[in-house]
């Protein structure tokens, strides 16, 4: 159940489709720190003192990190992405993002989300990891293959129907 609050991810702000100056939007400071150039950055700085900036607490960050590792999305998520998900969890807020890894982890945690592009996620992806050299598959992310030394890439293991009840 959503509290009526929304947490905006950087991608949602940069999409230009969201009016960031609304009372029901909350932001981790890391999202605003990621926007450093152009007109959007100037607008954010101008509005910054009127924005509702909140920081996630350690326990929720730990929970989000654990689920992201389990889903295989952890290495695709930045600290800012983890902050967004954790803040949404703490305040029972809906995430606004165009980042698929954020959507995937939020879905696993039961956190509602919508996209700035208003398209709905149709599937939840479970990831495998494959060596770019020898092709071996791994269930967890490692940077380099222990067999041949090549880099590891994320690949689709399976698709599941989205359990997300929110409208995007």
C-alpha positions in Angstrom: 0.0 0.0 0.0 1.4 3.4 -1.0 1.5 6.4 1.4 0.8 8.8 -1.5 4.5 9.8 -1.5 6.8 9.3 -4.5 10.6 8.9 -4.6 12.1 10.2 -7.8 15.1 8.5 -9.4 17.6 10.6 -11.4 16.3 9.1 -14.7 12.8 10.3 -13.9 14.0 13.8 -13.3 16.2 13.9 -16.4 13.3 12.6 -18.5 11.9 16.1 -18.3 8.4 14.7 -17.9 8.1 15.2 -14.2 7.4 18.5 -12.3 9.8 18.0 -9.4 8.2 20.8 -7.4 5.3 18.8 -6.0 4.6 18.3 -2.3 4.3 14.5 -2.4 7.8 14.0 -3.9 10.7 13.0 -1.7 14.3 12.7 -2.8 17.5 11.3 -1.4 20.3 13.9 -1.7 22.3 11.5 -3.9 19.7 11.9 -6.7 20.1 15.6 -6.7 23.9 15.3 -6.6 23.9 13.2 -9.7 22.3 16.0 -11.7 25.2 18.4 -12.3 24.9 19.8 -15.8 22.5 21.8 -18.0 19.1 23.3 -17.5 17.8 20.6 -15.2 20.7 21.1 -12.8 20.1 24.9 -12.7 16.4 24.3 -12.0 17.1 21.7 -9.3 19.6 24.1 -7.6 17.1 26.9 -7.7 14.4 24.7 -6.2 16.6 22.7 -3.8 15.6 24.4 -0.6 11.9 23.8 -1.3 12.5 20.1 -2.1 11.8 17.4 0.5 15.2 15.7 0.9 15.4 12.7 3.1 18.1 10.1 3.7 17.5 6.3 4.0 18.5 4.5 7.2 21.1 1.7 7.4 18.6 -1.2 7.9 16.6 -0.5 4.8 19.8 -0.1 2.8 21.0 -3.5 4.1 17.7 -5.1 3.1 17.7 -3.6 -0.4 21.3 -4.6 -1.0 20.6 -8.2 0.1 17.6 -8.5 -2.3 19.5 -6.8 -5.1 22.3 -9.4 -4.6 19.8 -12.2 -4.7 18.2 -11.0 -7.8 21.5 -10.4 -9.6 20.9 -6.6 -10.0 23.3 -5.4 -7.3 26.2 -4.6 -9.7 23.9 -2.6 -12.0 22.7 -0.4 -9.1 24.5 2.7 -8.0 24.5 4.0 -4.4 21.9 6.5 -5.5 19.7 3.7 -6.9 20.0 1.8 -3.6 19.1 5.1 -1.7 15.9 5.5 -3.9 14.7 2.0 -3.2 15.5 2.1 0.5 13.7 5.5 0.9 10.7 4.1 -0.9 10.7 1.1 1.4 10.9 3.2 4.6 8.2 5.7 3.6 6.0 3.1 1.8 6.3 5.4 -1.3 6.1 4.7 -5.0 9.3 5.0 -7.0 9.3 7.0 -10.3 12.1 5.6 -12.5 13.0 4.5 -15.9 15.7 2.2 -14.6 14.9 -1.5 -15.1 17.3 -2.8 -12.3 15.5 -0.5 -9.8 12.1 -1.7 -11.0 13.2 -5.3 -10.7 14.5 -5.0 -7.1 11.5 -2.9 -6.1 9.2 -5.5 -7.5 10.9 -8.2 -5.5 10.4 -6.1 -2.3 6.8 -5.3 -3.1 7.5 -1.6 -3.6 5.2 0.0 -6.2 6.8 1.9 -9.0 5.9 3.9 -12.1 8.0 5.0 -15.0 8.4 8.5 -16.2 7.6 7.2 -19.7 4.4 5.7 -18.4 5.1 2.2 -19.8 4.5 -0.9 -17.6 7.1 -3.5 -16.8 5.8 -6.7 -18.2 8.3 -9.2 -16.9 10.7 -9.7 -14.0 14.1 -10.9 -15.1 16.2 -13.4 -13.2 19.9 -13.1 -14.1 22.7 -15.4 -14.8 26.3 -14.4 -15.4 28.3 -15.6 -18.4 32.0 -15.4 -19.2 32.7 -13.5 -22.4 35.7 -15.8 -23.2 34.9 -19.4 -22.4 31.1 -19.1 -22.0 30.9 -20.6 -18.5 27.9 -19.6 -16.5 27.8 -18.4 -12.9 24.9 -17.9 -10.6 26.5 -14.9 -8.8 28.4 -11.9 -10.2 32.2 -12.1 -10.3 34.3 -9.6 -12.1 36.6 -12.0 -14.0 36.3 -15.6 -15.0 38.4 -17.8 -12.7 38.9 -20.2 -15.6 40.1 -18.0 -18.4 40.3 -14.5 -16.9 37.8 -12.8 -19.3 35.1 -10.4 -18.0 31.7 -11.6 -16.9 28.4 -10.3 -18.4 24.9 -10.4 -17.1 22.5 -12.6 -19.2 18.9 -13.5 -18.8 18.2 -16.7 -16.9 14.4 -16.5 -16.9 11.4 -14.2 -17.2 8.5 -14.1 -14.8 5.3 -12.1 -15.1 5.4 -8.9 -13.2 3.7 -8.9 -9.8 3.7 -5.2 -9.7 0.2 -3.9 -9.1 1.0 -0.2 -9.8 0.1 1.4 -13.1 3.0 2.8 -15.1 
